[in-house]
Amino acid sequence: MKKFTFVIIDDDQKNSLKTKAIASSFQNLVFLASVTNYEDGLNCVLEYNPDIIFLEIDPADKDSNLSLSLINELHRYLKVVPKIFVTTKNDSLCLNAIKFGVFDYLINPIEVNELRKSLYRFEKECETTSIGTNNNNEPTRIVLDSKIDDLKKPNDLEFNYLDSQTQSITKLSKIDDLIDSEYPIASSPSLDDEKYVMQTTAELNQPIIENNTLNRDLPLLDDEVSFIQTGNNEIKPLVVCVKSYGDYRYIEAKDICYMQADNNSTDIHLQTGEMITAFKTLKHFEGVMVYPFVRIHNSYIVNVNYVSRIHTGNAVCHIKGTTTKLPFSKSYKENIDAIIATIAAGNYLEI
């Protein structure tokens, strides 16, 4: 099954969680990251180069600067802009969105059936292009560039092969040169008893890049809790540094079970049972720690991956492998509902 990657750009974390839960329920969609403002959204897309962007264009927080103008900015840097799925509660912006060439316009909260229809259209459009992920679930694009009309003989046929993982360009002339590559490419009709790779789409008949290189010196997402992929394809988890008077304490974000407010500081509780104090408020962490970290109370942020039980009657969350129970308040009830939906969207059996 061909898989497609997606990112979420939405200033409302509750909507982001719901969108992620519904999108992740489709087996061929792979979540990469979620951000909350224009600048981080731009950097996120340039860093991950996803196939799909779920974009909020009418944010509740106007300081996030989210709007359709982000699409124009992406065109400045990307040869092929990801498909934009607008997600918003405001249906009056649909006409403007169409003028910006968005792929679809979905009203929040997203309905599963509507997203399914959009994905069917998206897959149909992608049938003639090699967009998706390889067997390692790593995003990949294969671009072939040729000008068959200018050919006088078969040996004049020459192609540029762009490997999106290494960002390298290779000149190829025969399909045999591609067989040994790690990416399978279907062969085209024979030409003078030789098999050649043919151009699949008109839009790919453009120069691939200048100087056969891509500019990857792009800023990383400083505030995002996610996984980043390094140049050698090694996946590295985010490391949180708690700094105090020259003391640098490094913690992997995935080891954090929950955070607890303590006046103007925050106690970080790890899966080992250890507690580390950071001299930042819980509100600060709420702003920089995105999914799977969700605020459930004025005093608590929980890592969804460590939630073992949610008792809505008693309004408590149980932490996996411990006897700890975290209360959640009515003001964060929507976050609790989103956590329940996210867990149910995975490999899940309810009895």
C-alpha positions in Angstrom: 0.0 0.0 0.0 1.4 3.4 -1.0 1.6 5.7 2.0 1.4 9.5 2.1 2.8 11.8 4.8 1.1 14.7 6.3 1.6 17.7 8.7 -0.9 19.8 10.5 -0.7 23.6 10.7 -3.3 24.8 13.1 -3.2 27.3 16.0 -5.9 25.3 17.9 -4.3 22.3 19.5 -7.7 20.7 20.1 -8.5 20.8 16.4 -5.0 19.5 15.6 -5.5 16.5 17.9 -8.9 15.8 16.3 -7.5 16.1 12.8 -4.6 13.9 13.6 -6.9 11.3 15.1 -9.1 11.1 12.1 -6.4 11.3 9.5 -4.3 8.6 11.3 -7.3 6.3 11.2 -6.5 5.8 7.5 -3.7 3.3 7.2 -2.0 5.0 4.2 -1.6 8.3 6.0 1.6 8.9 8.0 1.7 11.7 10.6 5.0 13.8 10.7 4.4 16.9 12.7 2.0 19.5 14.0 2.8 23.3 14.4 0.7 26.3 15.5 1.9 29.4 13.5 3.0 30.7 10.1 6.8 30.7 10.7 6.9 27.2 12.2 4.5 26.0 9.5 6.8 27.2 6.7 9.9 25.6 8.4 8.0 22.4 9.1 7.0 21.9 5.4 10.5 22.8 4.1 12.0 20.3 6.6 9.7 17.4 6.2 8.5 18.0 2.6 5.2 16.1 3.2 2.7 15.0 0.6 -0.3 16.6 2.4 -0.7 19.8 4.5 -3.8 20.2 6.7 -3.9 24.0 7.0 -6.1 26.3 9.1 -6.6 29.7 7.3 -8.9 31.5 9.8 -7.1 31.1 13.2 -8.6 32.1 16.5 -5.1 33.4 17.5 -4.4 36.2 15.0 -0.8 36.4 16.2 -0.3 33.0 14.6 -0.5 34.7 11.2 -2.0 31.6 9.5 -3.6 32.4 6.2 -3.6 31.4 2.5 -0.5 33.5 2.1 1.5 30.6 3.4 0.8 28.8 0.1 2.4 31.7 -1.9 5.4 31.5 0.4 5.8 27.8 -0.3 5.9 28.4 -4.0 9.0 30.5 -3.5 11.0 27.6 -2.2 9.4 24.4 -3.5 9.2 23.1 -7.1 6.3 20.9 -6.2 4.1 22.2 -3.4 2.3 19.6 -1.2 -1.5 19.2 -1.6 -3.2 21.7 0.7 -6.3 20.5 2.6 -7.8 23.6 4.2 -9.4 22.8 7.6 -11.4 25.6 9.1 -14.8 26.4 10.7 -15.3 29.4 8.4 -17.0 28.3 5.1 -17.0 31.8 3.7 -13.3 31.6 2.6 -13.9 28.7 0.2 -13.8 30.9 -3.0 -10.5 32.5 -2.0 -9.0 29.1 -1.1 -9.9 27.8 -4.6 -8.1 30.8 -6.2 -5.0 29.7 -4.3 -5.3 26.2 -5.8 -6.0 24.3 -2.6 -6.8 20.6 -3.1 -9.8 20.5 -0.8 -11.7 22.6 1.7 -12.8 20.7 4.8 -15.0 22.2 7.6 -13.9 21.6 11.2 -14.5 19.3 12.8 -13.5 17.0 9.9 -15.9 14.2 9.1 -14.4 10.8 8.3 -16.5 10.3 5.2 -15.5 13.7 3.7 -11.8 13.1 4.3 -12.2 9.6 2.7 -13.6 11.2 -0.5 -10.8 13.7 -0.6 -8.2 10.9 -0.2 -9.7 8.9 -3.0 -9.4 11.9 -5.3 -5.9 12.5 -4.1 -4.8 8.9 -4.8 -6.3 9.0 -8.2 -4.4 12.2 -9.0 -1.2 10.6 -7.8 -1.5 7.5 -9.9 0.6 9.0 -12.7 3.3 10.2 -10.4 5.7 8.5 -8.0 4.6 10.3 -4.8 4.4 8.5 -1.6 6.7 6.4 0.6 9.0 3.5 0.0 9.0 0.2 1.9 10.7 1.9 4.9 7.9 4.4 5.2 10.3 7.1 4.3 8.9 9.9 2.1 10.3 9.7 -1.5 9.8 11.4 -4.8 11.2 10.2 -8.1 11.4 12.8 -10.8 12.2 11.9 -14.4 13.1 14.7 -16.9 13.3 14.1 -20.7 12.5 15.9 -23.9 11.6 13.1 -26.3 10.7 15.6 -29.1 14.3 16.7 -29.5 15.6 13.2 -30.0 17.2 12.0 -33.2 18.3 8.6 -32.1 17.9 6.4 -29.0 21.3 7.1 -27.6 20.4 10.8 -27.3 17.8 10.0 -24.7 19.0 11.2 -21.3 17.3 11.6 -18.0 17.9 13.2 -14.7 17.1 10.9 -11.7 16.4 12.8 -8.4 16.8 10.8 -5.2 14.9 12.8 -2.6 16.6 10.9 0.3 20.1 11.8 -0.8 19.2 14.8 -2.9 21.5 13.6 -5.6 21.1 13.8 -9.4 22.1 10.9 -11.7 22.2 11.0 -15.5 20.5 7.9 -16.9 19.8 6.6 -20.3 18.4 3.1 -20.0 16.0 1.4 -17.7 18.8 -1.1 -16.9 20.6 1.7 -15.1 17.6 2.1 -12.8 17.0 -1.6 -11.9 19.9 -1.6 -9.4 18.5 1.5 -7.7 16.6 1.1 -4.4 13.5 2.7 -5.9 11.4 0.6 -8.3 10.4 2.4 -11.5 8.1 0.9 -14.1 9.5 0.5 -17.6 8.0 2.2 -20.7 7.5 0.9 -24.2 10.7 -0.2 -26.0 12.6 2.1 -28.4 14.8 0.4 -31.0 14.9 -2.8 -29.0 16.0 -0.9 -25.9 13.9 -0.1 -22.9 13.9 3.5 -21.9 12.3 5.6 -19.1 9.7 8.0 -20.5 8.4 11.2 -19.0 5.2 10.6 -17.0 3.8 14.1 -16.5 4.1 17.4 -18.3 4.9 19.3 -15.2 8.0 17.3 -14.5 9.5 18.3 -17.9 11.3 21.2 -16.3 14.9 21.6 -15.1 15.0 19.7 -11.8 17.4 22.0 -9.8 20.2 24.3 -10.4 23.8 23.0 -9.9 22.4 19.6 -9.2 22.0 20.3 -5.5 19.2 21.2 -3.1 19.5 23.8 -0.3 18.9 21.9 2.9 20.4 24.5 5.1 17.0 25.2 6.5 16.2 26.0 10.2 14.9 23.1 12.3 11.8 23.5 14.4 13.2 24.5 17.7 9.9 24.2 19.6 8.5 21.1 18.1 8.3 17.8 20.0 8.8 15.3 17.3 11.4 13.2 15.5 13.8 14.6 13.0 15.6 12.8 10.2 19.3 13.6 9.8 21.2 13.5 6.5 22.2 9.9 7.0 18.6 8.8 7.4 19.0 8.2 11.1 15.9 9.0 13.1 16.7 11.0 16.2 14.2 11.8 19.0 13.9 15.3 20.4 16.2 16.1 23.4 15.0 18.6 25.9 17.8 20.5 27.7 17.0 21.7 31.3 19.6 24.4 32.0 20.3 25.9 35.4 23.4 27.9 36.3 25.8 26.1 33.9 24.2 22.7 34.6 22.9 21.2 31.3 20.5 18.3 31.9 19.5 16.4 28.7 16.2 14.5 28.6 14.7 12.6 25.7 11.1 14.0 25.3 9.7 10.5 24.8 10.8 9.6 28.4 8.7 12.4 30.0 5.4 11.0 31.5 3.9 14.3 32.6 4.6 17.8 33.8 3.3 19.4 37.0 3.1 23.2 37.7 4.9 24.4 40.9 4.3 28.1 41.1 6.8 29.6 38.5 8.6 26.4 37.9 7.6 23.0 36.5 8.3 19.5 37.8 9.1 17.1 34.9 8.3 13.5 35.8 10.1 10.8 33.9 9.2 7.2 33.3 12.1 6.1 35.6 10.3 7.8 38.5 12.8 10.6 38.6 11.6 14.2 38.9 13.5 17.2 37.4 12.6 20.8 38.1 12.7 23.3 35.3 12.5 27.1 36.0 9.8 27.7 33.4 6.1 28.0 33.9 3.7 25.2 32.8 2.2 27.7 30.3 5.6 28.0 28.7 5.8 24.3 28.2 2.2 24.3 26.8 3.4 26.7 24.1 6.5 24.7 23.0 5.5 21.1 23.6 3.1 19.9 21.0 1.6 16.4 20.5 1.9 13.9 22.2 2.0 16.4 25.1 -1.5 17.7 26.0 -2.7 20.0 28.8 -5.5 18.4 30.8 -5.5 20.7 33.9 -4.2 24.1 35.1 -1.5 22.1 36.8 -0.8 19.2 34.5 0.5 18.4 31.0 0.4 14.7 30.1 2.3 12.6 27.5 -0.5 10.7 25.8 1.8 7.7 25.2 1.8 7.1 29.0 -2.0 7.3 29.6 -3.2 3.8 30.6 -6.7 4.7 31.8 -9.1 7.6 31.6 -12.0 7.7 34.1 -14.4 10.4 33.0 -16.6 9.9 36.1 -13.8 10.6 38.5 -12.1 13.0 36.1 -8.7 11.4 36.4 -6.0 10.0 34.1 -3.9 7.0 35.2 -0.2 7.0 34.2 1.1 3.7 32.8 3.3 1.6 35.1 2.6 3.8 38.1 -0.1 4.4 40.7 -0.2 8.1 39.7 -3.6 9.6 38.9 -3.7 13.0 37.3 -6.9 15.1 37.6 -8.4 16.8 34.5 -10.7 19.8 34.7 -13.9 20.6 32.7 -12.2 23.4 30.9 -9.9 20.8 29.3 -12.6 18.2 28.6 -12.2 18.6 24.9 -8.5 17.7 25.2 -9.5 14.5 27.0 -12.0 13.7 24.3 -9.3 14.2 21.7 -6.9 11.9 23.6 -9.6 9.2 23.6 -10.1 9.6 19.9 -6.4 9.5 19.2 -5.9 6.2 21.1 -9.0 4.7 19.4 -7.6 5.6 15.9 -4.6 3.3 16.4 -4.4 -0.5 16.5 -7.4 -0.7 18.8 -9.9 -3.2 20.1 -12.8 -2.1 22.3 -14.6 -4.9 24.3 
